[in-house]
Amino acid sequence: MNIDNWLTPYKWGKPVLVGSGEKGAFDYHAVDCPFVFRHRGRFYMMYVGFDGAGYQTALAVSDDLLNFEPLSTILRRNEGSDWDSRNVAGTWLLRDNDMYGPGTLKKWNGKYWLAYHSYPGDGYEEGSAKIGLAWTEDENLLEWHRLPEPILTPEEGEEWERGGLYKECLLEHEGTFYLFYNAKNKNRGRWIEQTGLATSQDLIRWTRHKDNPVIRVTPEAWDSGFVSDPCVLRDGDRWAMFYFGFDYKKAQEGIAYSDDLLNWTKHPEPIIAVGDPGELDESYAHKPSVIAHDGVLYHFYTACRKPQEGDRTCNFFPEYRTIAVAASRKL
């Protein structure tokens, strides 16, 4: 299968968004999990920040897709129900499905919809996460209302997802909602993450796909440990899923394709590889978000490298974790 239309080989080479490094701020240690879209004539990025206790979710804005300015935190600690009061990682807003379309949000029942997951404990992804939804009628996208109960939990899933649920991709097609998500098989030690699918007619009642996971790891390959963080978009009569693979050494971006959203074929090699030593993404190039502008495809991802003198933030492990972008032509 020809995937040239989905490739973004030209890396910008510097961050488009960096955490604040300010003690007490929600993004003190790092920023992560970009989701880029267009709204009211500007580009927005929803992303999460890590402060040492957990994730919270914010928006940033841009006029050129290369320079983003933080706008506001939108999903905060201690504002949800008991299950999502400590961590809340927003990862997807319901948008148009067209890969080369405008990338604008779309409403259902007069509301914008946001998918997120939440870990129960303090610390870095502590405990088994569950998936929830939030909605807003606010055109500024600043005031969100979370559904009181999660829509998917690991306890109700199969063995491959019992360790917890991760990054969501929510879309609507021909009257059905599709929720792609990755999950891990256990909560401690060296786990395996794979990508599954659930469907719904009303965003409340969800049915897991009978052949989950729809994207599986390949033993002894570059994605032998994780196939994670789905980003699903339509290009003509085909669907493309951008995702990242991890072999317990480095994380890199890959792609799979489908005709029906149910049966997927993985391209065998990464489409964005980690960088050379010292480069922004020398360790990890992962967690995709894709949008087009003026015929150019922009592929945003979380980039990680070893800390260097002068870095504004330093995450655990330790690492310098920022948001980067690659494009289909030189920027």
Residue pairs with C-beta under 8 A, 6 or more apart in sequence:
1 257
1 265
1 267
3 240
3 255
3 257
3 267
3 271
5 235
6 99
6 235
6 240
6 242
6 255
6 271
6 297
7 271
7 328
8 271
8 272
8 290
8 297
8 298
8 299
8 326
8 327
8 328
9 272
9 326
9 328
10 326
10 327
10 328
10 329
10 330
10 331
11 272
11 275
11 280
11 281
11 324
11 325
11 326
12 66
12 324
12 325
12 326
12 327
12 331
13 279
13 280
13 324
14 280
14 324
15 280
15 303
15 322
15 323
15 324
16 45
16 62
16 65
16 66
16 67
16 68
16 300
16 323
16 324
16 325
17 31
17 34
17 45
17 47
17 60
17 68
17 70
17 322
17 323
18 31
18 312
18 313
18 322
18 323
19 25
19 27
19 28
19 29
19 30
19 31
19 49
19 50
19 312
19 313
19 321
19 322
20 27
20 28
20 49
20 70
20 312
20 313
21 28
21 312
21 313
22 28
24 51
25 49
25 51
26 49
26 51
26 56
26 58
26 73
26 76
27 49
27 50
27 51
27 58
27 70
27 313
28 49
28 50
28 51
28 52
28 313
29 49
29 50
29 51
29 52
29 313
29 314
29 315
29 316
29 321
30 49
30 50
30 313
30 315
30 319
30 321
30 322
31 47
31 48
31 49
31 50
31 302
31 313
31 321
31 322
31 323
32 47
32 48
32 49
32 50
32 55
32 89
32 287
32 302
32 321
32 323
33 47
33 48
33 89
33 90
33 91
33 167
33 229
33 287
33 302
34 45
34 46
34 47
34 287
34 289
34 300
34 301
34 302
34 323
35 45
35 46
35 47
35 90
35 91
35 92
35 93
35 289
36 43
36 44
36 45
36 65
36 103
36 289
36 291
36 298
36 300
37 43
37 44
37 46
37 93
37 95
37 103
37 104
37 105
37 291
38 44
38 102
38 103
38 104
38 291
39 104
39 105
39 141
40 139
42 61
42 62
42 63
43 61
43 62
43 63
43 64
43 65
43 68
43 291
43 293
44 59
44 60
44 61
44 62
44 71
44 141
45 59
45 60
45 61
45 62
45 68
45 289
45 300
45 323
46 57
46 58
46 59
46 74
46 90
46 91
46 93
46 114
47 57
47 58
47 59
47 60
47 323
48 55
48 56
48 57
48 58
48 89
48 90
48 91
49 55
49 56
49 57
49 58
49 73
50 124
50 315
50 321
53 77
53 86
53 122
53 123
54 77
54 86
54 87
54 119
54 122
54 123
54 124
54 126
55 87
55 88
55 89
55 119
56 73
56 75
56 76
56 77
56 87
56 88
57 73
57 74
57 75
57 88
57 89
57 90
57 116
58 70
58 71
58 72
58 73
58 74
59 70
59 71
59 72
59 74
59 141
59 142
60 68
60 69
60 70
60 71
61 68
61 69
61 71
62 68
62 69
65 291
65 293
65 298
65 325
66 325
66 331
68 323
72 142
74 90
74 141
74 142
74 144
75 88
75 90
75 114
75 116
75 134
75 144
75 146
76 88
77 85
77 86
77 87
77 88
78 85
78 86
79 85
79 88
79 146
80 88
80 118
80 132
80 146
81 146
81 148
81 149
83 118
83 120
83 130
83 132
83 149
83 150
84 116
84 118
84 130
84 132
84 146
84 150
86 118
86 119
86 120
86 121
86 122
87 118
87 119
87 120
87 129
88 116
88 118
88 146
89 116
89 117
89 118
89 119
89 129
89 167
90 114
90 115
90 116
90 134
91 115
91 116
91 117
91 167
91 168
91 169
91 229
92 114
92 115
92 167
92 168
92 169
92 170
93 105
93 112
93 113
93 114
93 115
93 170
94 105
94 106
94 107
94 108
94 112
94 113
94 114
94 170
94 171
94 172
95 103
95 104
95 105
95 106
95 171
96 102
96 103
96 104
96 105
96 106
97 171
97 172
97 173
97 233
97 234
98 233
98 234
98 235
99 233
99 234
99 235
99 240
99 290
99 292
99 297
100 235
100 292
100 295
100 297
101 292
103 291
103 292
103 293
105 112
106 172
108 172
108 203
110 137
111 135
111 136
111 137
112 135
112 136
112 137
112 141
113 133
113 134
113 135
113 170
113 203
114 133
114 134
114 135
114 136
114 144
115 131
115 132
115 133
115 168
115 169
115 170
115 179
116 131
116 132
116 133
116 134
116 146
116 168
117 129
117 130
117 131
117 132
117 165
117 166
117 167
117 168
117 181
118 129
118 130
118 132
118 150
119 125
119 126
119 127
119 128
119 129
119 164
120 126
120 127
120 128
120 129
121 127
124 316
125 164
127 164
127 187
128 154
128 155
128 162
128 163
128 164
128 165
128 187
129 154
129 164
129 165
129 166
130 150
130 152
130 153
130 154
130 164
130 165
131 150
131 151
131 152
131 153
131 165
131 168
131 179
131 181
132 146
132 147
132 149
132 150
132 151
133 146
133 147
133 151
133 170
133 203
134 144
134 145
134 146
134 147
135 144
135 145
135 147
136 142
136 143
136 144
136 145
138 144
147 204
151 179
151 200
151 203
151 204
151 206
152 165
152 179
152 181
152 198
152 206
152 208
153 165
154 161
154 162
154 163
154 164
154 165
154 183
155 162
157 165
157 183
157 196
157 208
158 208
158 212
159 185
160 183
160 185
160 192
160 194
160 196
160 212
160 213
161 183
161 184
161 185
161 196
161 212
161 213
162 185
162 186
163 183
163 184
163 185
163 186
163 187
163 191
164 183
164 184
164 187
165 181
165 182
165 183
166 181
166 182
166 183
166 184
166 193
166 228
166 229
167 181
167 182
167 228
167 229
167 230
167 287
168 179
168 180
168 181
169 179
169 180
169 181
169 230
169 231
169 232
170 177
170 178
170 179
171 177
171 178
171 232
172 178
173 234
173 261
175 201
176 199
176 200
176 201
177 199
177 200
177 201
177 202
177 203
178 197
178 198
178 199
178 232
178 261
179 197
179 198
179 199
179 200
179 206
180 195
180 196
180 197
180 214
180 230
180 232
180 241
181 195
181 196
181 197
181 198
181 230
182 193
182 194
182 195
182 196
182 226
182 227
182 228
182 229
182 230
182 243
183 193
183 194
183 195
183 196
183 213
184 191
184 192
184 193
185 191
185 192
185 193
185 194
190 225
190 248
192 217
192 225
192 226
193 217
193 225
193 226
193 227
193 228
193 246
194 213
194 215
194 216
194 217
194 226
194 227
194 228
195 213
195 214
195 215
195 227
195 228
195 230
195 241
195 243
196 208
196 209
196 212
196 213
196 214
197 208
197 209
197 212
197 214
197 261
197 262
198 206
198 207
198 208
198 209
199 206
199 207
199 209
200 206
200 207
209 262
211 262
213 227
214 262
214 263
214 264
215 227
215 230
215 241
215 243
215 256
215 264
215 266
216 227
217 223
217 224
217 225
217 226
217 227
217 245
218 224
218 266
221 245
221 247
221 268
222 245
222 247
222 252
222 254
222 269
222 270
223 244
223 245
223 246
223 247
223 254
223 266
224 245
224 247
224 248
225 245
225 246
225 247
225 248
226 244
226 245
226 246
226 251
227 243
227 244
227 245
227 254
227 266
228 243
228 244
228 245
228 246
228 286
228 287
229 243
229 244
229 286
229 287
229 288
230 241
230 242
230 243
231 241
231 242
231 243
231 288
231 289
231 290
232 239
232 240
232 241
232 242
232 261
233 239
233 240
233 242
233 290
234 240
237 259
238 257
238 258
238 259
239 257
239 258
239 259
239 260
239 261
240 255
240 256
240 257
241 255
241 256
241 257
241 258
241 264
242 253
242 254
242 255
242 271
242 288
242 290
242 299
243 253
243 254
243 255
243 256
243 288
244 251
244 252
244 253
244 254
244 285
244 286
244 287
244 288
244 301
245 251
245 252
245 253
245 254
245 270
246 252
246 286
250 274
250 283
250 284
251 274
251 283
251 284
251 285
251 286
251 304
252 270
252 272
252 273
252 274
252 285
252 286
253 270
253 271
253 272
253 285
253 286
253 288
253 299
253 301
254 266
254 267
254 269
254 270
254 271
255 266
255 267
255 271
256 264
256 265
256 266
256 267
257 264
257 265
257 267
258 264
258 265
272 285
272 299
272 301
272 326
273 285
274 281
274 282
274 283
274 284
274 285
275 281
275 282
275 285
275 303
275 305
276 282
278 305
278 308
279 305
280 303
280 305
280 320
280 322
280 324
281 301
281 303
281 304
281 305
281 324
282 304
282 305
282 306
283 304
283 305
283 306
283 319
284 302
284 303
284 304
285 301
285 302
285 303
285 324
286 301
286 302
287 301
287 302
288 299
288 300
288 301
289 299
289 300
289 301
290 297
290 298
290 299
290 300
291 297
291 298
291 300
292 298
296 327
296 328
296 329
296 331
297 327
297 328
298 325
298 326
298 327
299 325
299 326
299 327
300 323
300 324
300 325
301 323
301 324
301 325
301 326
302 321
302 322
302 323
302 324
303 321
303 322
303 323
303 324
304 315
304 319
304 320
304 321
304 322
305 319
305 320
306 318
306 319
306 320
307 314
307 318
307 319
307 320
308 320
311 320
313 320
313 321
313 322
314 320
315 321
325 331
